[in-house]
């Protein structure tokens, strides 16, 4: 018999589960993580193209990279053919390559699926398309799961957000890329299911009578909402689905833009276009690692030498050239998560030339994401209207995903539906579990 | 500096959620205590600087280090005075023509400098453009291959080395040519014993696989066979392959054809289907550790990872193009290619007679063997190991 699993390939975290018809088993896929059933969606690619994922990837990255030596060499990478009306010429293209770089860490890979401009990235001498990156991650996940289960996994049910993009063509392209990556990773049969539908299937296990349920799946990359009738597997019905590409990673970015950039010179170097461009890049996790070039270092050193915001720019130099970006983003995210339980937290980072301390309150956070809050409430109300149901006809609201625990959104749901109807499902694993149920159902239908 | 606007926001949080007040207070108190401690350390350091105490500390530390250095110097002085000098590796650059003339230049491997002109041959001899280049260890054994199928084995050291300052074809070593035959290739054969098969490749891409044990017999009999099916065709290269190696053929028009050596036939067969004006420039074996460099006549060094190679499914296929159609139409041609490690060196012979050596790592970074305004082109290109 072929083994089929459910995989939630999330923006920040992922997971794998199997269902035997009675019980969902979440696999302890990352034994180095605090919660072994959750694996961070991080991929570390070494110079010899070895792939590691999760906590192991992060630890390897730290061991290899922090405070390491660098040596930049100018490398010819190819040519660009220029064609004019009556002329044709070839131009050489060079890049500065850090030849001592031992590996590259990639996170938030899933966001590449909803980014129209992002096609892939060069990792050392090899070009990884978005599908290649996802395939590398899924393959490692598959191998770990097979080791735990002791048999080969040939079929998978993968979760997908309701909307990768509001543009239908782009949305289809993202789905095709995800499907192709799964095949590339070695799965022979691949089916996709909406993530909130999967979370609903898991919630359904706890129901003893049919109910209209709204699933509010709010993770690291997207918000997905589905309104379904659940409780009787023969009469399941999806009334409406909605979503928006706003979630945890956007909030992190908002925090960095509003609160952290001044620590790296914003407000002091605004009249210097080259420097402010460097400072603004701190908020962009894709672009920040690419800033470590000799030109950027020269620019920063010169500015420090002539006394332009020396303490802030020294901190920026350290952030870029000591590979501290990942530590920095983690510190911001950890502080945001802490605000779900407390009114204030501190974003703290100490390293060579960096002594960063930012007291951050829930009031400030809510102010920073106010614009997003309004858009999210509007999407939620639109989805309810599309369902044709009144809010009173919705029996239960199930929230899942890390961002759904942000107090501002819990309060929004309580205000709209009343706290007695709002339930929490397993924060990180309900989608994974639901996908495993779906995988089982498909195999036995 | 904490702007007042930020303090207002903290106050606002306390107004909205009084339960946040103790948390905020604790964070600020902890930070204040941390900053106070840091301030004290800085003040102490400042006092040490002002009183000269710090300077004394540094002076004492420098004196201590100087003493240790002196002791180390004494301890190792014997070794420093009489360092053992290892024998230098010698590399030979051989330039030869179809008439059997060979000029050998000998270079010290440890004195090679990237992008250095070794010598310049008289223009008249280069003008014909039929010169070929081989760079190899001076300890090598060479196999001279003639288009008649005749072979001659000879150690490199038996070919007299010429003065790089003024190479003269009058002083060239002459390997006898019988009748109308031509010298088509000189191949180092020391690796032969480590290989499983030898593949003889012709200019029109016909290949013949020879088992290593048979090759020894061929060499002993001074005859390897013409290795061609067409009368106008000639052998151009030998490649020694291990059981898992790939055979790579590179044509003048930039088509790269590759197959597992184990899949090649023992009979003479057309391996790569070439266009009418195209011919094979070089053939070599490649393994997963090496990568590929192709040098064009205009001096471009194109580096490709082994993963770029596409294995041919069958014989008589065209291979993967290295250039775009426009580049081919513009006249770009391959001058040489090789499987390399980045620590290898390369030598290139130019149409203006210049012979230069390059460190491959730096060459790949620069991307070109010739300066932008060079009027010359590359005639032949050869690589050799760092310990050649």
HADDOCK unambig.tbl for C-alpha pairs under 7 A between the chains (distance, minus, plus):
assign (segid A and resid 74 and name CA) (segid B and resid 365 and name CA) 5.65 0.50 0.50
assign (segid A and resid 75 and name CA) (segid B and resid 364 and name CA) 6.87 0.50 0.50
assign (segid A and resid 75 and name CA) (segid B and resid 365 and name CA) 3.92 0.50 0.50
assign (segid A and resid 75 and name CA) (segid B and resid 366 and name CA) 6.33 0.50 0.50
assign (segid A and resid 76 and name CA) (segid B and resid 364 and name CA) 6.71 0.50 0.50
assign (segid A and resid 76 and name CA) (segid B and resid 365 and name CA) 5.24 0.50 0.50
assign (segid A and resid 76 and name CA) (segid B and resid 366 and name CA) 5.94 0.50 0.50
assign (segid A and resid 76 and name CA) (segid B and resid 367 and name CA) 5.16 0.50 0.50
assign (segid A and resid 343 and name CA) (segid B and resid 20 and name CA) 4.77 0.50 0.50
assign (segid A and resid 344 and name CA) (segid B and resid 20 and name CA) 6.34 0.50 0.50
assign (segid A and resid 344 and name CA) (segid B and resid 23 and name CA) 6.43 0.50 0.50
assign (segid A and resid 344 and name CA) (segid B and resid 24 and name CA) 6.15 0.50 0.50
assign (segid A and resid 361 and name CA) (segid B and resid 10 and name CA) 6.68 0.50 0.50
assign (segid A and resid 361 and name CA) (segid B and resid 13 and name CA) 6.54 0.50 0.50
assign (segid A and resid 362 and name CA) (segid B and resid 13 and name CA) 6.96 0.50 0.50
assign (segid A and resid 363 and name CA) (segid B and resid 13 and name CA) 5.24 0.50 0.50
assign (segid A and resid 364 and name CA) (segid B and resid 9 and name CA) 6.60 0.50 0.50
